[in-house]
Amino acid sequence: MSLAARILSVVIAVLFTAIGLAKVAALEPMRERAAHAGFGVPAYRRLGVLEVTGAAGLLIGLAVPQVGLAAALGLVLLLVGAFVVHVRAGDGLAEMMPAIVVGTATVACGLLLASEVAS
């Protein structure tokens, strides 16, 4: 596996683990974001579980690239959903930027992993 794929996988996994665990723990900032997005806390917690699971998949992907690729694809889908939620909530570019940046990095990671799986 390429060094770039490994680094991106680990960095993205750390980010999603931190954000996912904050959602699962229902920390106050996450409760506020859930309300702003129109989600109840239980639904936001489920999203957190999906994020942590995706992060674990990226780390497993360090040994099994197919799993990492599947995890990256799942996380990209979550981020597309996050972008849609931001648009519906009337958020500006500043509020959407974290999802855009992490989404772009996750797509790049997925492309690198896809090249690993294909070879």
MMTF fields as JSON, N, C-alpha, C and O atoms, coordinates in Angstrom:
{
  "mmtfVersion": "1.0.0",
  "mmtfProducer": "UNKNOWN",
  "numBonds": 475,
  "numAtoms": 476,
  "numGroups": 119,
  "numChains": 1,
  "numModels": 1,
  "chainsPerModel": [1],
  "groupsPerChain": [119],
  "chainIdList": ["A"],
  "bondAtomList": [4, 2, 8, 6, 12, 10, 16, 14, 20, 18, 24, 22, 28, 26, 32, 30, 36, 34, 40, 38, 44, 42, 48, 46, 52, 50, 56, 54, 60, 58, 64, 62, 68, 66, 72, 70, 76, 74, 80, 78, 84, 82, 88, 86, 92, 90, 96, 94, 100, 98, 104, 102, 108, 106, 112, 110, 116, 114, 120, 118, 124, 122, 128, 126, 132, 130, 136, 134, 140, 138, 144, 142, 148, 146, 152, 150, 156, 154, 160, 158, 164, 162, 168, 166, 172, 170, 176, 174, 180, 178, 184, 182, 188, 186, 192, 190, 196, 194, 200, 198, 204, 202, 208, 206, 212, 210, 216, 214, 220, 218, 224, 222, 228, 226, 232, 230, 236, 234, 240, 238, 244, 242, 248, 246, 252, 250, 256, 254, 260, 258, 264, 262, 268, 266, 272, 270, 276, 274, 280, 278, 284, 282, 288, 286, 292, 290, 296, 294, 300, 298, 304, 302, 308, 306, 312, 310, 316, 314, 320, 318, 324, 322, 328, 326, 332, 330, 336, 334, 340, 338, 344, 342, 348, 346, 352, 350, 356, 354, 360, 358, 364, 362, 368, 366, 372, 370, 376, 374, 380, 378, 384, 382, 388, 386, 392, 390, 396, 394, 400, 398, 404, 402, 408, 406, 412, 410, 416, 414, 420, 418, 424, 422, 428, 426, 432, 430, 436, 434, 440, 438, 444, 442, 448, 446, 452, 450, 456, 454, 460, 458, 464, 462, 468, 466, 472, 470],
  "bondOrderList": [1, 1, 1, 1, 1, 1, 1, 1, 1, 1, 1, 1, 1, 1, 1, 1, 1, 1, 1, 1, 1, 1, 1, 1, 1, 1, 1, 1, 1, 1, 1, 1, 1, 1, 1, 1, 1, 1, 1, 1, 1, 1, 1, 1, 1, 1, 1, 1, 1, 1, 1, 1, 1, 1, 1, 1, 1, 1, 1, 1, 1, 1, 1, 1, 1, 1, 1, 1, 1, 1, 1, 1, 1, 1, 1, 1, 1, 1, 1, 1, 1, 1, 1, 1, 1, 1, 1, 1, 1, 1, 1, 1, 1, 1, 1, 1, 1, 1, 1, 1, 1, 1, 1, 1, 1, 1, 1, 1, 1, 1, 1, 1, 1, 1, 1, 1, 1, 1],
  "groupList": [{"groupName": "MET", "atomNameList": ["N", "CA", "C", "O"], "elementList": ["N", "C", "C", "O"], "formalChargeList": [0, 0, 0, 0], "bondAtomList": [1, 0, 2, 1, 3, 2], "bondOrderList": [1, 1, 2], "singleLetterCode": "M", "chemCompType": "L-PEPTIDE LINKING"}, {"groupName": "SER", "atomNameList": ["N", "CA", "C", "O"], "elementList": ["N", "C", "C", "O"], "formalChargeList": [0, 0, 0, 0], "bondAtomList": [1, 0, 2, 1, 3, 2], "bondOrderList": [1, 1, 2], "singleLetterCode": "S", "chemCompType": "L-PEPTIDE LINKING"}, {"groupName": "LEU", "atomNameList": ["N", "CA", "C", "O"], "elementList": ["N", "C", "C", "O"], "formalChargeList": [0, 0, 0, 0], "bondAtomList": [1, 0, 2, 1, 3, 2], "bondOrderList": [1, 1, 2], "singleLetterCode": "L", "chemCompType": "L-PEPTIDE LINKING"}, {"groupName": "ALA", "atomNameList": ["N", "CA", "C", "O"], "elementList": ["N", "C", "C", "O"], "formalChargeList": [0, 0, 0, 0], "bondAtomList": [1, 0, 2, 1, 3, 2], "bondOrderList": [1, 1, 2], "singleLetterCode": "A", "chemCompType": "L-PEPTIDE LINKING"}, {"groupName": "ARG", "atomNameList": ["N", "CA", "C", "O"], "elementList": ["N", "C", "C", "O"], "formalChargeList": [0, 0, 0, 0], "bondAtomList": [1, 0, 2, 1, 3, 2], "bondOrderList": [1, 1, 2], "singleLetterCode": "R", "chemCompType": "L-PEPTIDE LINKING"}, {"groupName": "ILE", "atomNameList": ["N", "CA", "C", "O"], "elementList": ["N", "C", "C", "O"], "formalChargeList": [0, 0, 0, 0], "bondAtomList": [1, 0, 2, 1, 3, 2], "bondOrderList": [1, 1, 2], "singleLetterCode": "I", "chemCompType": "L-PEPTIDE LINKING"}, {"groupName": "VAL", "atomNameList": ["N", "CA", "C", "O"], "elementList": ["N", "C", "C", "O"], "formalChargeList": [0, 0, 0, 0], "bondAtomList": [1, 0, 2, 1, 3, 2], "bondOrderList": [1, 1, 2], "singleLetterCode": "V", "chemCompType": "L-PEPTIDE LINKING"}, {"groupName": "PHE", "atomNameList": ["N", "CA", "C", "O"], "elementList": ["N", "C", "C", "O"], "formalChargeList": [0, 0, 0, 0], "bondAtomList": [1, 0, 2, 1, 3, 2], "bondOrderList": [1, 1, 2], "singleLetterCode": "F", "chemCompType": "L-PEPTIDE LINKING"}, {"groupName": "THR", "atomNameList": ["N", "CA", "C", "O"], "elementList": ["N", "C", "C", "O"], "formalChargeList": [0, 0, 0, 0], "bondAtomList": [1, 0, 2, 1, 3, 2], "bondOrderList": [1, 1, 2], "singleLetterCode": "T", "chemCompType": "L-PEPTIDE LINKING"}, {"groupName": "GLY", "atomNameList": ["N", "CA", "C", "O"], "elementList": ["N", "C", "C", "O"], "formalChargeList": [0, 0, 0, 0], "bondAtomList": [1, 0, 2, 1, 3, 2], "bondOrderList": [1, 1, 2], "singleLetterCode": "G", "chemCompType": "PEPTIDE LINKING"}, {"groupName": "LYS", "atomNameList": ["N", "CA", "C", "O"], "elementList": ["N", "C", "C", "O"], "formalChargeList": [0, 0, 0, 0], "bondAtomList": [1, 0, 2, 1, 3, 2], "bondOrderList": [1, 1, 2], "singleLetterCode": "K", "chemCompType": "L-PEPTIDE LINKING"}, {"groupName": "GLU", "atomNameList": ["N", "CA", "C", "O"], "elementList": ["N", "C", "C", "O"], "formalChargeList": [0, 0, 0, 0], "bondAtomList": [1, 0, 2, 1, 3, 2], "bondOrderList": [1, 1, 2], "singleLetterCode": "E", "chemCompType": "L-PEPTIDE LINKING"}, {"groupName": "PRO", "atomNameList": ["N", "CA", "C", "O"], "elementList": ["N", "C", "C", "O"], "formalChargeList": [0, 0, 0, 0], "bondAtomList": [1, 0, 2, 1, 3, 2], "bondOrderList": [1, 1, 2], "singleLetterCode": "P", "chemCompType": "L-PEPTIDE LINKING"}, {"groupName": "HIS", "atomNameList": ["N", "CA", "C", "O"], "elementList": ["N", "C", "C", "O"], "formalChargeList": [0, 0, 0, 0], "bondAtomList": [1, 0, 2, 1, 3, 2], "bondOrderList": [1, 1, 2], "singleLetterCode": "H", "chemCompType": "L-PEPTIDE LINKING"}, {"groupName": "TYR", "atomNameList": ["N", "CA", "C", "O"], "elementList": ["N", "C", "C", "O"], "formalChargeList": [0, 0, 0, 0], "bondAtomList": [1, 0, 2, 1, 3, 2], "bondOrderList": [1, 1, 2], "singleLetterCode": "Y", "chemCompType": "L-PEPTIDE LINKING"}, {"groupName": "GLN", "atomNameList": ["N", "CA", "C", "O"], "elementList": ["N", "C", "C", "O"], "formalChargeList": [0, 0, 0, 0], "bondAtomList": [1, 0, 2, 1, 3, 2], "bondOrderList": [1, 1, 2], "singleLetterCode": "Q", "chemCompType": "L-PEPTIDE LINKING"}, {"groupName": "ASP", "atomNameList": ["N", "CA", "C", "O"], "elementList": ["N", "C", "C", "O"], "formalChargeList": [0, 0, 0, 0], "bondAtomList": [1, 0, 2, 1, 3, 2], "bondOrderList": [1, 1, 2], "singleLetterCode": "D", "chemCompType": "L-PEPTIDE LINKING"}, {"groupName": "CYS", "atomNameList": ["N", "CA", "C", "O"], "elementList": ["N", "C", "C", "O"], "formalChargeList": [0, 0, 0, 0], "bondAtomList": [1, 0, 2, 1, 3, 2], "bondOrderList": [1, 1, 2], "singleLetterCode": "C", "chemCompType": "L-PEPTIDE LINKING"}],
  "groupTypeList": [0, 1, 2, 3, 3, 4, 5, 2, 1, 6, 6, 5, 3, 6, 2, 7, 8, 3, 5, 9, 2, 3, 10, 6, 3, 3, 2, 11, 12, 0, 4, 11, 4, 3, 3, 13, 3, 9, 7, 9, 6, 12, 3, 14, 4, 4, 2, 9, 6, 2, 11, 6, 8, 9, 3, 3, 9, 2, 2, 5, 9, 2, 3, 6, 12, 15, 6, 9, 2, 3, 3, 3, 2, 9, 2, 6, 2, 2, 2, 6, 9, 3, 7, 6, 6, 13, 6, 4, 3, 9, 16, 9, 2, 3, 11, 0, 0, 12, 3, 5, 6, 6, 9, 8, 3, 8, 6, 3, 17, 9, 2, 2, 2, 3, 1, 11, 6, 3, 1],
  "groupIdList": [1, 2, 3, 4, 5, 6, 7, 8, 9, 10, 11, 12, 13, 14, 15, 16, 17, 18, 19, 20, 21, 22, 23, 24, 25, 26, 27, 28, 29, 30, 31, 32, 33, 34, 35, 36, 37, 38, 39, 40, 41, 42, 43, 44, 45, 46, 47, 48, 49, 50, 51, 52, 53, 54, 55, 56, 57, 58, 59, 60, 61, 62, 63, 64, 65, 66, 67, 68, 69, 70, 71, 72, 73, 74, 75, 76, 77, 78, 79, 80, 81, 82, 83, 84, 85, 86, 87, 88, 89, 90, 91, 92, 93, 94, 95, 96, 97, 98, 99, 100, 101, 102, 103, 104, 105, 106, 107, 108, 109, 110, 111, 112, 113, 114, 115, 116, 117, 118, 119],
  "secStructList": [7, 7, 2, 2, 2, 2, 2, 2, 2, 2, 2, 2, 2, 2, 2, 2, 2, 2, 2, 2, 2, 2, 2, 2, 6, 6, 7, 2, 2, 2, 2, 2, 2, 2, 2, 2, 2, 6, 7, 7, 2, 2, 2, 2, 2, 2, 2, 2, 2, 2, 2, 2, 2, 2, 2, 2, 2, 2, 2, 2, 6, 6, 6, 7, 2, 2, 2, 2, 2, 2, 2, 2, 2, 2, 2, 2, 2, 2, 2, 2, 2, 2, 2, 2, 2, 2, 2, 2, 6, 6, 7, 7, 2, 2, 2, 2, 2, 2, 2, 2, 2, 2, 2, 2, 2, 2, 2, 2, 2, 2, 2, 2, 2, 2, 2, 2, 2, 2, 7],
  "xCoordList": [0.85, 0.0, 0.896, 1.933, 0.492, 1.298, 1.323, 0.411, 2.372, 2.507, 1.379, 0.844, 1.011, -0.069, -1.388, -2.136, -1.676, -2.914, -2.895, -3.911, -1.755, -1.649, -1.854, -2.598, -1.186, -1.295, -2.723, -3.283, -3.318, -4.697, -5.649, -6.539, -5.474, -6.346, -6.273, -7.301, -5.078, -4.915, -5.463, -6.175, -5.141, -5.612, -7.145, -7.774, -7.728, -9.189, -9.82, -10.853, -9.21, -9.735, -9.71, -10.662, -8.655, -8.567, -9.661, -10.331, -9.846, -10.881, -12.271, -13.038, -12.593, -13.924, -14.128, -15.243, -13.075, -13.198, -13.533, -14.429, -12.822, -13.06, -14.474, -15.187, -14.878, -16.21, -17.294, -18.314, -17.073, -18.066, -18.27, -19.404, -17.176, -17.305, -17.974, -18.715, -17.725, -18.402, -19.905, -20.696, -20.3, -21.729, -22.321, -23.41, -21.617, -22.106, -22.26, -23.234, -21.304, -21.356, -22.367, -22.646, -22.908, -23.88, -23.348, -24.047, -22.104, -21.536, -22.366, -22.987, -22.37, -23.234, -23.071, -24.078, -21.842, -21.742, -22.405, -22.964, -22.34, -22.975, -24.498, -25.205, -25.002, -26.449, -26.933, -27.989, -26.148, -26.511, -26.486, -27.375, -25.478, -25.397, -26.541, -27.099, -26.884, -27.996, -29.289, -30.041, -29.542, -30.756, -30.753, -31.775, -29.615, -29.507, -29.793, -30.414, -29.335, -29.509, -30.882, -31.233, -31.657, -32.984, -32.985, -33.932, -31.94, -31.836, -32.085, -31.765, -32.658, -32.715, -31.378, -30.579, -31.144, -29.884, -29.71, -28.605, -30.752, -30.541, -30.084, -29.22, -30.655, -30.24, -28.798, -28.031, -28.434, -27.067, -26.084, -24.969, -26.495, -25.637, -25.425, -24.318, -26.468, -26.325, -25.349, -24.559, -25.411, -24.435, -23.019, -22.084, -22.868, -21.562, -21.05, -19.864, -21.949, -21.553, -21.085, -20.096, -21.786, -21.369, -19.997, -19.176, -19.75, -18.451, -17.323, -16.26, -17.552, -16.522, -16.298, -15.163, -17.367, -17.245, -16.457, -15.613, -16.733, -15.977, -14.504, -13.635, -14.232, -12.838, -12.141, -10.997, -12.828, -12.248, -11.983, -10.967, -12.904, -12.715, -11.504, -10.795, -11.262, -10.061, -8.798, -7.823, -8.812, -7.632, -7.445, -6.315, -8.522, -8.434, -7.909, -7.19, -8.287, -7.845, -6.347, -5.824, -5.643, -4.181, -3.634, -2.578, -4.357, -3.956, -4.754, -4.246, -6.014, -6.908, -7.494, -8.535, -6.833, -7.259, -8.723, -9.334, -9.289, -10.694, -11.613, -12.597, -11.291, -12.085, -11.928, -12.903, -10.716, -10.478, -11.237, -11.791, -11.261, -11.996, -13.486, -14.126, -14.033, -15.459, -15.753, -16.77, -14.864, -15.042, -14.977, -15.787, -14.02, -13.897, -15.158, -15.642, -15.681, -16.909, -18.078, -18.863, -18.191, -19.258, -19.133, -20.131, -17.916, -17.699, -17.986, -18.502, -17.652, -17.975, -19.492, -19.982, -20.223, -21.692, -22.211, -23.118, -21.643, -22.025, -21.753, -22.567, -20.618, -20.257, -21.127, -21.413, -21.546, -22.504, -23.802, -24.407, -24.219, -25.409, -25.224, -26.149, -24.048, -23.763, -23.853, -24.392, -23.334, -23.396, -24.852, -25.224, -25.669, -27.089, -27.77, -28.559, -27.465, -28.049, -27.64, -28.464, -26.376, -25.913, -26.674, -27.092, -26.853, -27.566, -29.002, -29.504, -29.665, -31.06, -31.196, -32.212, -30.173, -30.198, -29.855, -29.925, -29.484, -29.142, -27.77, -27.498, -26.899, -25.55, -24.73, -24.948, -23.789, -22.882, -21.661, -21.531, -20.784, -19.575, -18.719, -18.127, -18.651, -17.832, -18.316, -17.507, -19.626, -20.17, -19.985, -19.862, -19.968, -19.818, -18.365, -18.096, -17.439, -16.041, -15.451, -14.753, -15.698, -15.133, -15.594, -14.787, -16.875, -17.372, -16.766, -16.477, -16.571, -15.98, -14.527, -14.104, -13.765, -12.34, -12.163, -11.397, -12.877, -12.746, -13.296, -12.758, -14.358, -14.908, -13.923, -13.774, -13.255, -12.255, -11.104, -10.642, -10.649, -9.568, -10.016, -9.237, -11.263, -11.774, -11.922, -11.653, -12.346, -12.407, -11.002, -10.803, -10.031, -8.646, -8.153, -7.507, -8.46, -8.069, -8.727, -8.077, -10.004, -10.711, -10.115, -10.017, -9.717, -9.09, -7.753, -7.43, -6.977, -5.699, -5.922, -5.212, -6.914, -7.214, -7.748, -7.445, -8.54, -9.057, -7.918, -7.963, -6.897, -5.759, -5.0, -4.453, -4.963, -4.336, -5.112, -4.526, -6.427, -7.281, -7.207, -7.202, -7.15, -7.127, -5.803, -5.756, -4.728, -3.433, -3.111, -2.057],
  "yCoordList": [-1.171, 0.0, 1.235, 1.261, 2.24, 3.45, 4.206, 4.094, 4.961, 5.77, 6.791, 7.035, 7.386, 8.376, 7.75, 8.36, 6.54, 5.862, 5.556, 5.703, 5.135, 4.84, 6.102, 6.09, 7.185, 8.431, 8.955, 9.303, 9.011, 9.491, 8.61, 9.121, 7.307, 6.396, 6.672, 6.73, 6.838, 7.066, 8.434, 8.547, 9.461, 10.813, 10.87, 11.403, 10.328, 10.346, 9.496, 9.87, 8.364, 7.519, 8.255, 8.157, 8.981, 9.751, 10.811, 10.975, 11.534, 12.567, 11.982, 12.494, 10.903, 10.32, 9.671, 9.667, 9.129, 8.566, 9.666, 9.503, 10.784, 11.888, 12.446, 12.6, 12.744, 13.314, 12.291, 12.627, 11.044, 10.003, 9.755, 9.62, 9.695, 9.483, 10.662, 10.475, 11.873, 13.046, 12.968, 13.368, 12.454, 12.278, 11.178, 11.337, 10.075, 8.96, 9.405, 9.045, 10.184, 10.677, 11.81, 12.236, 12.293, 13.385, 14.602, 15.188, 14.973, 16.174, 17.385, 17.387, 18.394, 19.561, 20.157, 20.44, 20.356, 20.889, 19.977, 20.456, 18.676, 17.741, 17.807, 17.681, 18.005, 18.172, 19.403, 19.382, 20.481, 21.708, 21.496, 21.963, 20.797, 20.533, 19.633, 19.82, 18.664, 17.777, 18.579, 18.402, 19.454, 20.271, 21.179, 21.32, 21.788, 22.663, 21.897, 22.423, 20.662, 19.842, 19.192, 18.592, 19.306, 18.703, 17.244, 16.516, 16.81, 15.438, 15.406, 16.354, 14.304, 14.054, 13.478, 13.029, 13.495, 12.961, 11.482, 11.089, 10.636, 9.221, 9.029, 8.196, 9.787, 9.665, 10.139, 9.546, 11.208, 11.725, 10.717, 10.564, 10.04, 8.991, 7.87, 7.346, 7.499, 6.439, 6.872, 6.066, 8.139, 8.641, 8.53, 8.18, 8.828, 8.7, 7.273, 7.038, 6.317, 4.904, 4.559, 3.844, 5.059, 4.803, 5.416, 4.814, 6.598, 7.248, 6.465, 6.279, 6.013, 5.231, 3.898, 3.435, 3.293, 2.036, 2.244, 1.421, 3.347, 3.665, 3.889, 3.462, 4.562, 4.789, 3.46, 3.261, 2.556, 1.234, 0.496, -0.182, 0.637, 0.011, 0.55, -0.201, 1.854, 2.422, 1.849, 1.577, 1.668, 1.106, -0.361, -0.807, -1.109, -2.508, -2.543, -3.461, -1.518, -1.419, -1.295, -1.521, -0.938, -0.91, -2.308, -2.459, -3.329, -4.72, -5.367, -6.226, -4.941, -5.514, -4.349, -3.803, -3.972, -2.781, -2.786, -1.722, -3.954, -4.017, -3.476, -2.795, -3.781, -3.28, -1.76, -1.043, -1.286, 0.157, 0.882, 1.958, 0.295, 0.894, 0.963, 1.99, -0.125, -0.134, 0.918, 1.609, 1.03, 2.02, 3.435, 4.287, 3.686, 5.017, 5.372, 6.501, 4.417, 4.665, 4.977, 5.887, 4.227, 4.48, 5.862, 6.563, 6.25, 7.568, 8.685, 9.738, 8.458, 9.46, 9.635, 10.759, 8.548, 8.646, 9.432, 10.252, 9.187, 9.963, 11.45, 12.294, 11.764, 13.16, 13.814, 15.008, 13.071, 13.61, 13.953, 14.998, 13.056, 13.334, 14.563, 15.362, 14.725, 15.899, 17.171, 18.179, 17.126, 18.292, 18.651, 19.823, 17.652, 17.886, 18.505, 19.441, 17.984, 18.532, 19.991, 20.823, 20.302, 21.69, 22.599, 23.693, 22.152, 22.951, 23.177, 24.3, 22.122, 22.242, 23.159, 23.834, 23.181, 24.034, 25.481, 26.35, 25.737, 27.096, 27.544, 28.741, 26.58, 26.918, 27.507, 27.2, 28.353, 28.94, 28.064, 26.988, 28.551, 27.808, 27.517, 26.442, 28.454, 28.251, 27.047, 26.276, 26.888, 25.747, 24.432, 23.367, 24.519, 23.32, 22.909, 21.765, 23.81, 23.568, 22.31, 21.565, 22.033, 20.791, 19.548, 18.663, 19.476, 18.321, 18.273, 17.193, 19.428, 19.473, 19.019, 18.218, 19.525, 19.175, 17.695, 16.991, 17.231, 15.819, 14.928, 13.851, 15.372, 14.603, 14.469, 13.394, 15.558, 15.526, 14.593, 13.81, 14.681, 13.793, 12.337, 11.452, 12.087, 10.71, 10.158, 8.981, 10.997, 10.571, 10.232, 9.214, 11.085, 10.818, 9.505, 8.708, 9.291, 8.037, 6.849, 5.837, 6.979, 5.903, 5.606, 4.444, 6.64, 6.435, 5.723, 4.833, 6.124, 5.429, 3.968, 3.08, 3.729, 2.343, 1.54, 0.354, 2.176, 1.488, 1.051, -0.029, 1.898, 1.512, 0.352, -0.491, 0.305, -0.819, -2.108, -3.153, -2.018, -3.204, -3.691, -4.897, -2.771, -3.136, -3.776, -4.519, -3.486, -4.032, -5.361, -5.933],
  "zCoordList": [0.0, 0.0, 0.0, 0.662, -0.738, -0.834, 0.494, 1.313, 0.676, 1.888, 1.966, 3.048, 0.843, 0.828, 1.275, 2.039, 0.804, 1.207, 2.697, 3.377, 3.2, 4.64, 5.484, 6.465, 5.09, 5.86, 5.828, 6.868, 4.628, 4.533, 5.331, 6.01, 5.26, 6.008, 7.506, 8.181, 8.016, 9.46, 9.861, 10.859, 9.102, 9.447, 9.407, 10.321, 8.362, 8.239, 9.344, 9.9, 9.659, 10.742, 12.073, 12.847, 12.348, 13.6, 13.64, 14.66, 12.532, 12.485, 12.716, 13.532, 11.994, 12.134, 13.5, 14.022, 14.076, 15.428, 16.422, 17.25, 16.347, 17.283, 17.135, 18.127, 15.92, 15.697, 16.011, 16.613, 15.604, 15.866, 17.348, 17.809, 18.096, 19.543, 20.228, 21.193, 19.743, 20.308, 20.067, 20.921, 18.908, 18.62, 19.489, 20.042, 19.611, 20.435, 21.886, 22.548, 22.381, 23.758, 23.925, 25.046, 22.823, 22.825, 23.578, 24.404, 23.282, 23.877, 23.459, 22.397, 24.288, 24.04, 22.633, 21.984, 22.14, 20.766, 19.729, 18.743, 19.956, 19.029, 19.149, 18.15, 20.365, 20.549, 19.799, 19.167, 19.874, 19.171, 17.66, 16.947, 17.182, 15.731, 15.282, 14.201, 16.112, 15.777, 15.647, 14.689, 16.608, 16.57, 15.342, 14.669, 15.052, 13.89, 12.598, 11.674, 12.549, 11.345, 11.272, 10.256, 12.341, 12.35, 12.773, 12.477, 13.46, 13.943, 15.436, 16.153, 15.896, 17.321, 17.768, 16.946, 19.066, 19.595, 19.249, 18.874, 19.355, 18.994, 17.543, 17.268, 16.63, 15.22, 15.046, 14.288, 15.751, 15.653, 16.243, 15.744, 17.293, 17.871, 16.863, 16.744, 16.142, 15.127, 14.029, 13.537, 13.655, 12.681, 13.247, 12.527, 14.533, 15.184, 15.144, 14.915, 15.367, 15.307, 13.894, 13.726, 12.883, 11.503, 11.226, 10.533, 11.759, 11.555, 12.223, 11.633, 13.437, 14.145, 13.427, 13.314, 12.95, 12.214, 10.921, 10.566, 10.219, 9.008, 9.306, 8.547, 10.419, 10.828, 11.092, 10.681, 11.773, 12.04, 10.723, 10.574, 9.78, 8.471, 7.736, 7.066, 7.857, 7.232, 7.855, 7.154, 9.163, 9.831, 9.477, 9.278, 9.395, 8.951, 7.512, 7.117, 6.74, 5.353, 5.19, 4.099, 6.262, 6.178, 5.905, 5.29, 6.364, 6.131, 5.001, 4.281, 4.857, 3.843, 3.03, 3.394, 1.939, 1.191, 0.751, 0.649, 0.492, 0.082, 1.178, 0.889, 2.424, 3.547, 3.655, 3.883, 3.492, 3.522, 2.429, 2.655, 1.247, 0.131, 0.445, 0.218, 0.964, 1.326, 2.401, 2.341, 3.372, 4.436, 3.873, 4.237, 2.99, 2.386, 1.604, 1.679, 0.86, 0.1, 1.03, 0.763, 2.111, 3.08, 3.709, 3.882, 4.047, 4.645, 3.649, 4.024, 2.38, 1.357, 1.271, 1.154, 1.328, 1.3, 2.502, 2.361, 3.681, 4.863, 4.65, 5.025, 4.053, 3.831, 2.767, 2.86, 1.772, 0.797, 1.519, 1.278, 2.407, 3.215, 4.085, 4.229, 4.666, 5.503, 4.669, 5.125, 3.466, 2.585, 2.287, 2.332, 1.985, 1.707, 2.927, 2.794, 4.112, 5.34, 5.527, 5.904, 5.265, 5.369, 4.408, 4.786, 3.175, 2.18, 2.635, 2.572, 3.092, 3.545, 4.754, 4.918, 5.593, 6.785, 6.458, 7.327, 5.21, 4.805, 5.259, 5.343, 5.554, 6.004, 4.863, 3.69, 5.234, 4.264, 4.059, 4.642, 3.224, 2.88, 4.117, 4.219, 5.044, 6.246, 7.051, 7.567, 7.157, 7.902, 7.143, 7.749, 5.811, 4.989, 4.783, 4.415, 5.011, 4.67, 5.317, 4.629, 6.612, 7.162, 6.395, 6.115, 6.056, 5.301, 3.905, 3.391, 3.293, 1.946, 1.986, 1.152, 2.947, 3.033, 3.365, 2.707, 4.389, 4.776, 3.661, 3.402, 3.008, 1.897, 0.751, 0.168, 0.433, -0.638, -0.272, -1.102, 0.967, 1.416, 1.397, 1.045, 1.77, 1.793, 0.377, 0.139, -0.558, -1.964, -2.46, -3.122, -2.14, -2.548, -1.955, -2.635, -0.692, -0.036, -0.742, -1.003, -1.043, -1.74, -3.107, -3.502, -3.829, -5.134, -5.003, -5.791, -3.997, -3.764, -3.393, -3.866, -2.542, -2.156, -3.331, -3.462, -4.184, -5.369, -6.28, -6.868, -6.394, -7.224, -6.598, -7.309, -5.269, -4.572, -4.826, -5.108, -4.723, -4.909, -6.349, -6.597, -7.291, -8.706, -9.13, -10.11, -8.388, -8.826, -8.209, -8.488]
}
